[in-house]
Amino acid sequence: MKNRIFKFIIMLIILIAVLGVVYYFIAGTNLVVKEESVDLYFSTKDAMYLEIESRTIKGRNLYKEAVNALIEGPTAPDLSKTIPEGTKVLNVSRNNDKIQIDFSKEIIENHWGGSTGERITVYSIVNTLAQFDEVGEVKFLIDGEEVDTLVGHMDLSRPLKPSQQIINPKK
């Protein structure tokens, strides 16, 4: 009798350990819906700086969901969208600390232009994604292809790190 109880306890411990390991590996994938509070970086009304709007996002790929929330735009009336209408996130992948994000061509075709406008768009995305601990740099693709720039003012041929200089100093 004691031998059966001992075997049962050992089997139970092994089962719990296996389930723990399986959960650990699945939690790091896109197989599980996750929920997290994130800071989204939107433009000030004068389009000179970025300001944070916190929001809870939920999905299998929090990076993609965070950028989709940027595309939806801010809820605060004193902030403005940073990503043009019609833009879609086609793919998001991570390799070590680098995120590669693939947008539809509308991010270029519908962009309002200007060096400040391009800077606001790019760094709203970079700063939003870089808040995740495992992300250090962001690389942009358009329709699966590498790009040198969005609208001619910024070098996007290499991955970018977040910028604190574009954050509104008045907040």
Secondary structure, 3 states (H helix, E strand, C coil): CHHHHHHHHHHHHHHHHHHHHHHHHHHCCCCCCEEEEEEEEEEECCCCCEEEEEEEEEECCHHHHHHHHHHHCCCCCCEECCCCCCCCEEEEEEECCEEEEEECCHHHHCCCCCHHHHHHHHHHHHHHHHCCCCCCEEEEEECCEECCCCCCCCCCCCCECCCCCCECCCC
